[in-house]
Amino acid sequence: LHDEIIAVHFRIDNTSARSWALKARAKRFSANQLALQIDTELKQFHIQIKSMEYVKSHQNIADGPSRKFQVNS
């Protein structure tokens, strides 16, 4: 059995998604289904939300790759 817990620090630039993830539920049906699915998968893979910090999009290092663009150096 895999008993090790993986603690992850999340940085997210969407306050609604942050709230849904922390509560594992949302007001809208489709968002609630997604929040529950994410919660189930986190538990399945023994991943624990250690923290979930709100950051502005331009400060989020995942923002560029998630939108498929790159910042020129």
Buried (B, 14 or more C-beta within 10 A) or exposed (E): EEEEEEEEEBBBBEEEBBBBBBEBBBEEEEBBEBBBEBBEEBEEEEBEBEEBEBBEEEEBEEBEEEEEEEEEE
